[in-house]
């Protein structure tokens, strides 16, 4: 699974550089896009709510960097970033975890 995340993160970074996007249905990224949490809050929530995913993420500098960029981005850019990785196989699992964490990270 982390291999898919790394590939997706790389594609997202490339997509940002090329200003391209993937055409797809518009999933609900409101919690992700509108989160006011800091990166440390996101990581604390991820460690608490999905330790296996946190471990996979922490083992990949590319995935960690992508998540840092996601948290630092403004809401519309977050939507673009999520759209870019949504089409990759295996990413639905991570999208759900990221959305869950975005909704609870303010507790950490």
C-alpha positions in Angstrom: 0.0 0.0 0.0 2.8 2.5 0.8 4.2 1.9 -2.7 0.8 3.1 -4.1 1.0 6.2 -1.8 4.6 6.9 -2.9 3.6 6.6 -6.6 0.5 8.7 -6.0 2.4 11.3 -4.0 5.0 11.5 -6.8 2.3 11.9 -9.4 0.6 14.6 -7.3 3.9 16.5 -7.1 4.4 16.1 -10.8 0.8 17.2 -11.4 1.3 20.3 -9.3 4.4 21.2 -11.3 2.5 20.7 -14.6 -0.6 22.4 -13.3 -2.7 19.4 -14.5 -5.6 17.6 -12.8 -7.4 14.3 -13.1 -10.9 14.3 -14.4 -13.2 12.4 -11.9 -16.3 12.7 -9.9 -16.0 15.2 -7.1 -15.5 13.3 -3.8 -16.2 15.1 -0.6 -12.9 16.6 0.6 -14.5 19.3 2.8 -13.0 18.1 6.0 -9.5 17.9 4.4 -9.9 21.2 2.5 -11.2 23.2 5.5 -9.1 21.7 8.3 -7.3 24.3 10.4 -5.0 21.7 12.0 -1.2 21.9 12.0 1.0 19.2 10.6 1.9 18.0 14.2 -1.8 17.8 15.0 -2.4 15.7 11.9 0.4 13.4 12.7 -0.7 13.0 16.3 -4.2 12.1 15.1 -2.9 9.7 12.5 -0.7 8.0 15.0 -3.6 7.6 17.4 -6.3 6.6 14.8 -4.4 4.6 12.3 -1.0 3.5 13.6 -0.3 1.2 10.7 -0.9 4.0 8.2 1.2 6.4 10.3 4.0 3.9 10.3 3.8 3.5 6.5 3.8 7.3 6.0 6.7 7.8 8.3 8.8 5.3 6.4 8.4 7.4 3.2 10.0 10.8 2.9 8.1 11.4 -0.3 4.7 10.6 1.3 5.6 12.6 4.4 6.5 15.6 2.2 3.3 15.3 0.2 1.2 15.3 3.4 3.2 18.3 4.7 2.4 20.2 1.5 -1.2 19.2 1.7 -1.5 20.6 5.3 0.3 23.8 4.3 -1.8 24.3 1.1 -4.9 26.6 1.0 -8.3 24.9 0.7 -8.6 24.9 -3.1 -5.1 23.6 -3.6 -5.9 20.8 -1.1 -8.9 19.8 -3.3 -6.7 19.7 -6.3 -4.1 17.6 -4.6 -6.7 15.1 -3.4 -8.2 14.9 -6.8 -4.8 14.2 -8.3 -4.2 11.1 -6.1 -7.8 9.9 -6.0 -7.5 8.0 -9.2 -4.6 5.8 -8.1 -5.3 2.2 -7.1 -5.2 1.7 -3.4 -5.7 5.4 -2.6 -9.3 5.1 -1.5 -8.1 3.6 1.8 -5.8 6.5 2.4 -8.3 9.1 1.3 -10.7 7.8 4.0 -8.0 7.9 6.7 -6.9 11.4 5.7 -10.5 12.6 5.7 -11.1 11.0 9.1 -7.9 12.6 10.6 -8.9 16.0 9.1 -12.1 15.8 11.0 -10.6 14.9 14.4 -7.1 16.4 14.4 -8.3 19.5 16.2 -8.6 17.2 19.3 -4.8 16.7 19.4 
